[in-house]
Amino acid sequence: MTANLNRRTFLGALLAAPQIASSNPYDIRITDVTMDEESYLYRTPIKFGGTVVDRVTLLNVHVTVKNRAGKTAQGFGSMPLGNVWSFPSKTLSYDQTLAAMQTLSKEIRRITASCSEFGHPVELNHLLEPEWLKAAGNSVPKLAALVTGSPFDAAVHDAYGKLYGRSTYHCYTREFLREDLGRYLGKEFQGDHLERYVMKEPRARMPLYHLVGAVDPIVEADIVKRVGDGLPETLPEWIDYNGLTNIKIKLNGENIDWDRERILKVDRVTSETMKKRNTTRWFYSLDFNEKCPNVEYLMGVLRHVEEKAPVGFSRIQYVEQPTSRDLKGNRTNVMHQAAKLRPVVIDESLTDLENLMLAREMGYTGTALKACKGQAQALLMAAAAQKWKMFLCVQDLTCPGASLIHSAGLAAHVPGVAAIEANARQYVPVANKSWEAKFPGIFTVKDGQMQTGVLNKAGLSAVA
């Protein structure tokens, strides 16, 4: 009952909050918004959530802003329109859900361009996101609407930092964002400021999480036909190529024997490869993409792995959203028991603070932050998760180019984030080509680490 009351209090506080609370000389307003798209085919397909994906459409957004003194700057944001992940449907085709998000993007562009308020990017997003969601209505799920809106939000944050000639992460202090977090996160956060939960400087380097998709070959015998493009095609090849120490395993959640054996096989092959490399420290994460029918299924997988491969089990760093994203409709799918074994993080369900609070009530102990849900929301959720001492990770949406820089920057500036997931290099490396020379330490990894210290330039560091 207490958690329900807290959620009601939170919602009431937001409704009662002023729009732009006070004037600040650093405030900006949006003066122009344009967008375009890029589309790419994957070099190999990826399977998650029971669906195989072989292509991506990127939404690119350019925003012009000006401050109260009339100075202007341009910002850039980019994000995959990950419709299979954010807009799963049993009745609509891939093309139909993608088209719905593309249509929404045009409306979001119109809404964003028509915003005449001055404010900090976090304040502006607080105004704009509800309008974006209204435009989505019942035709586009909330998660898909957030994904569609995220490059617009990123472009505003990017422009803000460029306007003042500094990393945007230097601009989350009280000098720039005067309001405390109580305005966005409710009474519990009154007196807290975002600067407490965001680092101004990025960590110098962070581990890279590599994805083993549900249809990816693990060893040579799994390959039906080699791609033959010079890139690795088996897990040992990838480990040697990137010096990997973090492996994310996609699971089906619908066949417990298959899931158990998949984890054990990845552990066997990884262990053999690491022994040859004289590597003694590495980690796994498990991602069921909400396909487990219940927590008992998850426990059956974890207990089996613990029994058959205790050392491999000890390397599991966390488990991503094992059951349905609809937390309210599946209140019996609590995670208290599983979270005693390993952190269980909310991912697809995390669309707002109310769902984060509900997830905690249901036993989730971690939070997966994603740039594709918006820079402002990711930072606010990071603040809440840190205050509540939750495990933190930043997850990918097979983000290439600027969207990877955005995601990696988020991971590198939020305290406590364990590693960076970046799998566009596996599935759509062609979309990274024009960025590799600009950020070699991000797009070329040889020691299992991304060189995130370079993400300290003006804006969000991504130059269109």
C-alpha positions as CSV (number, residue, x, y, z in Angstrom):
1,M,0.0,0.0,0.0
2,T,2.8,2.4,0.8
3,A,4.4,2.0,-2.6
4,N,1.0,2.7,-4.2
5,L,0.6,5.8,-2.1
6,N,4.1,6.9,-3.1
7,R,3.3,6.6,-6.8
8,R,0.1,8.6,-6.4
9,T,2.0,11.2,-4.4
10,F,4.6,11.3,-7.2
11,L,2.1,11.7,-10.0
12,G,0.2,14.4,-8.0
13,A,3.4,16.3,-7.4
14,L,4.3,16.3,-11.1
15,L,0.8,17.6,-12.0
16,A,1.1,20.4,-9.5
17,A,4.6,21.4,-10.6
18,P,5.1,24.6,-12.5
19,Q,6.2,24.3,-16.2
20,I,9.4,26.4,-16.3
21,A,9.9,27.4,-12.7
22,S,12.4,30.3,-13.0
23,S,14.4,32.3,-15.4
24,N,18.0,31.4,-15.9
25,P,20.5,33.2,-18.3
26,Y,21.7,29.8,-19.5
27,D,18.2,28.8,-20.6
28,I,17.6,28.0,-24.3
29,R,14.7,27.6,-26.6
30,I,14.3,25.5,-29.7
31,T,14.2,27.5,-33.0
32,D,14.5,24.8,-35.7
33,V,14.1,21.0,-36.0
34,T,14.9,18.9,-39.0
35,M,15.2,15.1,-39.4
36,D,16.3,12.5,-41.9
37,E,16.7,8.7,-41.9
38,E,19.3,6.1,-42.8
39,S,18.6,2.4,-43.4
40,Y,21.0,-0.6,-43.3
41,L,20.9,-4.3,-43.6
42,Y,22.6,-6.4,-40.9
43,R,25.6,-8.5,-41.9
44,T,24.1,-11.3,-39.8
45,P,20.6,-11.5,-38.2
46,I,20.0,-11.1,-34.5
47,K,17.3,-12.9,-32.6
48,F,15.7,-11.6,-29.4
49,G,12.2,-11.8,-27.9
50,G,11.4,-14.6,-30.3
51,T,11.9,-12.5,-33.4
52,V,14.8,-12.4,-35.9
53,V,15.9,-8.9,-37.0
54,D,18.0,-8.2,-40.1
55,R,17.8,-4.5,-40.7
56,V,17.8,-1.1,-39.0
57,T,16.4,2.4,-39.7
58,L,18.2,5.3,-38.0
59,L,16.3,8.5,-37.2
60,N,18.7,11.5,-37.3
61,V,17.6,14.8,-35.8
62,H,19.2,18.3,-36.1
63,V,18.1,21.0,-33.7
64,T,19.0,24.7,-33.5
65,V,18.6,26.5,-30.2
66,K,19.3,30.0,-28.9
67,N,19.7,31.4,-25.4
68,R,18.2,34.5,-23.9
69,A,21.0,36.6,-25.3
70,G,20.3,35.4,-28.9
71,K,23.4,33.2,-29.3
72,T,22.6,30.1,-31.3
73,A,24.0,26.5,-31.7
74,Q,23.2,23.3,-33.5
75,G,22.8,19.9,-32.0
76,F,22.5,16.4,-33.4
77,G,20.9,13.2,-32.1
78,S,20.5,9.8,-33.7
79,M,18.8,6.6,-32.6
80,P,17.7,3.3,-34.2
81,L,13.9,3.0,-34.6
82,G,14.0,-0.3,-32.8
83,N,10.4,-1.3,-33.5
84,V,10.8,-5.0,-33.0
85,W,12.0,-4.4,-29.4
86,S,9.9,-1.3,-28.5
87,F,6.7,-2.1,-30.5
88,P,6.2,-5.9,-30.5
89,S,2.9,-6.9,-32.2
90,K,1.2,-10.1,-33.1
91,T,-1.1,-8.4,-35.6
92,L,1.2,-5.7,-37.2
93,S,4.1,-6.5,-39.5
94,Y,7.6,-5.1,-39.2
95,D,6.9,-2.5,-41.9
96,Q,3.7,-1.4,-40.2
97,T,5.2,-0.8,-36.8
98,L,8.1,0.9,-38.3
99,A,5.8,3.1,-40.3
100,A,3.8,4.0,-37.2
101,M,7.0,5.2,-35.5
102,Q,8.1,7.1,-38.6
103,T,4.7,8.9,-38.7
104,L,5.0,9.7,-35.0
105,S,8.5,11.1,-35.6
106,K,7.0,13.7,-37.9
107,E,4.5,14.8,-35.3
108,I,7.2,14.9,-32.6
109,R,9.2,17.1,-34.9
110,R,6.3,19.5,-35.3
111,I,5.6,19.5,-31.5
112,T,9.3,20.1,-30.7
113,A,9.7,22.9,-33.3
114,S,6.6,24.6,-31.9
115,C,7.9,24.8,-28.3
116,S,8.5,28.4,-27.5
117,E,9.5,28.0,-23.8
118,F,13.0,28.8,-22.5
119,G,14.6,26.3,-20.2
120,H,17.3,23.7,-19.5
121,P,17.1,20.6,-21.7
122,V,15.9,18.5,-18.7
123,E,13.1,21.1,-18.2
124,L,12.2,21.2,-21.9
125,N,12.0,17.4,-22.0
126,H,9.7,17.6,-18.9
127,L,7.4,19.8,-21.1
128,L,7.8,17.9,-24.3
129,E,7.7,14.3,-23.4
130,P,4.0,14.4,-22.3
131,E,3.1,16.0,-25.6
132,W,5.0,13.4,-27.5
133,L,3.1,10.6,-25.6
134,K,-0.2,12.4,-26.3
135,A,0.6,12.4,-30.0
136,A,1.4,8.6,-29.8
137,G,-2.0,8.0,-28.3
138,N,-3.1,4.4,-28.4
139,S,-1.5,3.7,-31.8
140,V,2.1,3.5,-30.6
141,P,3.2,2.0,-27.3
142,K,4.8,4.2,-24.7
143,L,8.2,2.5,-25.1
144,A,8.2,3.0,-28.8
145,A,7.1,6.6,-28.4
146,L,10.1,7.2,-26.1
147,V,12.5,5.6,-28.6
148,T,11.1,7.8,-31.4
149,G,11.5,10.9,-29.2
150,S,15.0,10.1,-27.9
151,P,17.0,11.6,-30.8
152,F,15.1,14.8,-30.5
153,D,15.9,15.0,-26.8
154,A,19.6,14.1,-27.5
155,A,19.8,16.8,-30.1
156,V,18.6,19.4,-27.6
157,H,21.1,18.3,-24.9
158,D,23.9,18.2,-27.6
159,A,23.1,21.7,-28.8
160,Y,23.0,23.0,-25.2
161,G,26.5,21.9,-24.5
162,K,27.8,23.2,-27.8
163,L,26.2,26.6,-27.2
164,Y,28.3,26.9,-24.0
165,G,31.4,25.2,-25.4
166,R,31.6,22.4,-23.0
167,S,30.5,18.8,-22.5
168,T,26.8,18.7,-21.7
169,Y,27.7,16.6,-18.7
170,H,29.2,19.8,-17.2
171,C,25.8,21.4,-17.6
172,Y,23.8,19.3,-15.1
173,T,25.0,21.3,-12.2
174,R,22.9,23.8,-10.2
175,E,24.4,26.6,-12.1
176,F,22.6,25.4,-15.3
177,L,19.7,23.4,-13.8
178,R,18.5,25.2,-10.8
179,E,15.5,23.1,-9.9
180,D,16.1,20.2,-7.5
181,L,15.0,16.7,-8.4
182,G,11.9,16.9,-6.3
183,R,10.3,18.6,-9.3
184,Y,10.8,15.5,-11.5
185,L,11.0,12.6,-9.0
186,G,8.7,13.6,-6.2
187,K,9.0,14.7,-2.5
188,E,11.7,12.1,-1.6
189,F,14.1,13.9,-3.9
190,Q,13.5,17.5,-2.7
191,G,16.9,19.1,-2.0
192,D,18.7,16.7,-4.2
193,H,20.2,17.9,-7.4
194,L,21.2,16.0,-10.6
195,E,24.8,17.0,-10.2
196,R,25.0,14.5,-7.3
197,Y,24.3,11.6,-9.6
198,V,26.1,12.5,-12.8
199,M,29.9,12.8,-13.2
200,K,31.2,15.8,-15.1
201,E,34.1,13.8,-16.5
202,P,33.8,10.4,-18.1
203,R,35.6,7.3,-16.9
204,A,38.7,6.8,-18.9
205,R,37.8,3.3,-20.0
206,M,35.0,0.8,-19.5
207,P,34.5,-2.9,-20.3
208,L,32.7,-3.8,-23.5
209,Y,29.7,-6.3,-23.3
210,H,29.6,-8.5,-26.4
211,L,26.3,-10.1,-27.4
212,V,25.8,-13.8,-28.1
213,G,22.4,-13.7,-29.9
214,A,20.1,-16.7,-29.9
215,V,20.9,-17.6,-33.5
216,D,24.6,-16.7,-33.3
217,P,27.1,-19.5,-33.9
218,I,29.2,-20.2,-30.8
219,V,31.8,-22.6,-32.4
220,E,32.8,-23.4,-35.9
221,A,30.5,-26.4,-36.1
222,D,27.5,-24.1,-35.6
223,I,28.2,-22.1,-38.8
224,V,26.0,-23.1,-41.8
225,K,27.7,-20.8,-44.2
226,R,30.4,-18.2,-43.3
227,V,29.8,-14.6,-44.0
228,G,33.4,-14.3,-45.2
229,D,33.8,-10.5,-44.7
230,G,36.9,-10.7,-42.5
231,L,35.1,-10.1,-39.2
232,P,34.9,-12.8,-36.5
233,E,32.0,-15.3,-36.7
234,T,32.4,-17.5,-33.7
235,L,32.6,-16.7,-30.0
236,P,36.4,-17.6,-29.6
237,E,37.1,-15.5,-32.7
238,W,35.3,-12.5,-31.2
239,I,37.0,-12.9,-27.8
240,D,40.4,-12.9,-29.5
241,Y,39.5,-10.0,-31.9
242,N,38.2,-7.6,-29.2
243,G,40.0,-9.0,-26.1
244,L,36.5,-9.5,-24.6
245,T,35.9,-10.0,-20.8
246,N,32.1,-9.4,-20.8
247,I,29.6,-11.7,-22.6
248,K,25.9,-11.1,-22.8
249,I,23.8,-14.3,-23.6
250,K,20.5,-13.9,-25.3
251,L,18.0,-16.7,-24.2
252,N,14.6,-17.8,-25.4
253,G,12.6,-18.1,-22.2
254,E,10.4,-20.7,-23.8
255,N,12.5,-23.8,-23.7
256,I,14.3,-24.3,-20.4
257,D,16.5,-27.1,-21.6
258,W,17.7,-25.0,-24.5
259,D,18.4,-22.0,-22.3
260,R,20.3,-24.1,-19.7
261,E,22.5,-25.7,-22.3
262,R,23.0,-22.4,-24.1
263,I,24.5,-20.8,-21.0
264,L,26.6,-23.9,-20.2
265,K,27.9,-24.1,-23.8
266,V,28.9,-20.4,-23.8
267,D,30.6,-20.9,-20.4
268,R,32.5,-23.9,-21.6
269,V,33.7,-22.3,-24.8
270,T,34.5,-19.0,-23.1
271,S,36.4,-20.7,-20.4
272,E,38.5,-22.7,-22.9
273,T,39.3,-19.5,-24.8
274,M,40.1,-17.5,-21.7
275,K,42.5,-20.2,-20.5
276,K,44.4,-19.9,-23.7
277,R,44.6,-16.2,-23.3
278,N,45.6,-16.4,-19.7
279,T,42.5,-14.4,-18.7
280,T,41.2,-15.1,-15.3
281,R,38.5,-12.5,-14.8
282,W,35.4,-12.2,-17.0
283,F,31.6,-11.9,-16.6
284,Y,28.3,-12.9,-18.2
285,S,24.9,-11.3,-18.3
286,L,21.6,-13.2,-19.1
287,D,18.9,-11.6,-21.2
288,F,15.5,-13.3,-21.6
289,N,13.8,-10.3,-23.2
290,E,10.8,-10.8,-21.0
291,K,10.0,-14.3,-22.4
292,C,10.1,-16.3,-19.2
293,P,6.6,-17.3,-18.2
294,N,7.3,-16.9,-14.5
295,V,10.1,-16.6,-11.9
296,E,10.0,-20.3,-11.4
297,Y,11.4,-20.8,-14.9
298,L,14.2,-18.3,-14.2
299,M,15.0,-20.1,-10.9
300,G,15.1,-23.4,-12.8
301,V,17.7,-22.0,-15.2
302,L,19.8,-20.4,-12.5
303,R,19.8,-23.4,-10.1
304,H,20.8,-25.7,-12.9
305,V,23.7,-23.6,-14.0
306,E,24.8,-23.2,-10.4
307,E,24.8,-27.0,-10.0
308,K,26.5,-27.9,-13.3
309,A,28.9,-25.0,-13.6
310,P,29.4,-23.2,-10.2
311,V,32.3,-21.1,-11.3
312,G,30.4,-20.1,-14.5
313,F,27.4,-19.2,-12.3
314,S,29.6,-17.0,-10.1
315,R,30.5,-15.0,-13.3
316,I,26.9,-14.0,-14.0
317,Q,26.8,-10.3,-13.2
318,Y,23.1,-9.7,-13.7
319,V,19.9,-10.9,-15.3
320,E,17.8,-8.6,-17.6
321,Q,14.0,-8.4,-17.5
322,P,13.1,-12.1,-17.4
323,T,9.3,-11.8,-17.5
324,S,6.6,-9.6,-19.1
325,R,7.1,-5.8,-19.5
326,D,3.6,-5.3,-18.3
327,L,4.3,-5.2,-14.6
328,K,0.8,-4.0,-13.5
329,G,-0.8,-6.9,-15.4
330,N,1.6,-9.5,-14.0
331,R,1.9,-8.6,-10.4
332,T,2.5,-12.2,-9.4
333,N,5.8,-12.3,-11.4
334,V,7.9,-11.1,-8.4
335,M,11.7,-11.4,-8.4
336,H,12.5,-11.4,-4.7
337,Q,13.7,-15.0,-4.8
338,A,15.8,-14.7,-8.0
339,A,17.3,-11.4,-6.9
340,K,18.8,-13.2,-3.9
341,L,21.0,-15.1,-6.4
342,R,21.8,-12.3,-8.9
343,P,20.7,-8.7,-9.5
344,V,17.6,-8.7,-11.7
345,V,17.2,-5.5,-13.7
346,I,14.2,-3.8,-15.2
347,D,14.6,-3.0,-18.9
348,E,11.5,-3.1,-21.2
349,S,9.3,-2.0,-18.3
350,L,11.3,1.1,-17.5
351,T,9.3,3.8,-19.1
352,D,8.8,6.1,-16.1
353,L,9.5,6.5,-12.4
354,E,6.2,4.9,-11.5
355,N,7.2,1.6,-13.2
356,L,10.7,1.8,-11.5
357,M,8.9,2.1,-8.1
358,L,6.6,-0.8,-9.0
359,A,9.6,-2.9,-10.1
360,R,11.3,-2.4,-6.8
361,E,8.2,-3.4,-5.0
362,M,8.1,-6.6,-7.1
363,G,11.7,-7.5,-6.2
364,Y,13.8,-6.1,-9.1
365,T,17.1,-4.9,-7.7
366,G,18.7,-3.3,-10.8
367,T,18.0,-0.8,-13.5
368,A,19.0,-0.9,-17.2
369,L,19.4,2.6,-18.5
370,K,19.1,3.2,-22.2
371,A,19.8,6.3,-24.3
372,C,17.0,5.2,-26.6
373,K,14.5,6.2,-23.9
374,G,15.8,9.8,-23.8
375,Q,18.8,11.5,-22.3
376,A,16.7,13.4,-19.7
377,Q,14.8,10.3,-18.6
378,A,17.9,8.1,-18.4
379,L,19.6,10.6,-16.1
380,L,16.6,11.0,-13.9
381,M,16.2,7.2,-13.6
382,A,19.9,6.9,-12.9
383,A,19.5,9.4,-10.0
384,A,16.5,7.5,-8.6
385,A,18.3,4.1,-8.9
386,Q,21.4,5.4,-7.2
387,K,19.5,6.9,-4.3
388,W,17.7,3.5,-3.9
389,K,21.1,1.6,-4.2
390,M,20.1,-0.4,-7.2
391,F,22.5,-2.2,-9.5
392,L,23.1,-0.1,-12.7
393,C,23.8,-1.1,-16.3
394,V,23.5,0.7,-19.6
395,Q,22.0,-1.4,-22.5
396,D,22.3,-1.1,-26.2
397,L,19.7,-1.0,-29.0
398,T,22.3,-2.2,-31.5
399,C,23.3,1.4,-31.7
400,P,25.7,2.5,-34.4
401,G,27.5,5.7,-35.0
402,A,26.3,8.7,-33.1
403,S,23.8,6.7,-31.1
404,L,26.6,4.5,-29.7
405,I,28.6,7.6,-28.7
406,H,25.4,8.8,-27.0
407,S,24.9,5.5,-25.2
408,A,28.6,5.1,-24.3
409,G,28.7,8.7,-23.0
410,L,25.7,8.0,-20.7
411,A,27.4,4.8,-19.3
412,A,30.7,6.6,-18.8
413,H,29.2,9.5,-16.8
414,V,26.8,7.6,-14.5
415,P,28.5,6.3,-11.3
416,G,28.3,2.6,-10.8
417,V,27.5,1.4,-14.3
418,A,29.4,-1.9,-14.8
419,A,30.1,-1.9,-18.6
420,I,29.0,-0.8,-22.0
421,E,27.0,-3.0,-24.4
422,A,27.8,-2.2,-28.0
423,N,26.8,-4.8,-30.6
424,A,26.4,-2.7,-33.8
425,R,30.0,-3.7,-34.5
426,Q,28.8,-7.3,-34.8
427,Y,25.6,-6.9,-36.7
428,V,25.7,-3.6,-38.7
429,P,29.4,-2.4,-38.8
430,V,28.8,-0.6,-42.1
431,A,26.8,2.0,-40.1
432,N,29.9,2.7,-38.0
433,K,32.4,3.2,-40.8
434,S,32.2,7.0,-41.0
435,W,32.7,7.3,-37.2
436,E,35.6,5.0,-36.7
437,A,38.3,7.5,-37.5
438,K,36.7,10.2,-35.3
439,F,36.5,7.9,-32.3
440,P,38.8,5.0,-32.7
441,G,38.8,4.0,-29.0
442,I,35.0,3.7,-29.2
443,F,34.6,1.8,-32.4
444,T,37.9,-0.2,-32.4
445,V,38.3,-2.4,-29.3
446,K,41.3,-4.6,-28.8
447,D,41.6,-5.1,-25.0
448,G,38.0,-5.6,-24.1
449,Q,37.8,-1.9,-23.1
450,M,36.2,1.2,-24.7
451,Q,38.4,4.3,-24.3
452,T,35.5,6.4,-23.0
453,G,37.8,9.2,-21.8
454,V,37.5,10.8,-25.2
455,L,33.8,11.5,-24.6
456,N,34.5,14.9,-23.1
457,K,34.0,17.2,-26.0
458,A,31.4,19.9,-26.4
459,G,27.8,18.7,-26.4
460,L,27.3,14.9,-26.2
461,S,30.5,14.5,-28.3
462,A,28.7,13.3,-31.4
463,V,29.4,15.5,-34.4
464,A,27.0,15.0,-37.4
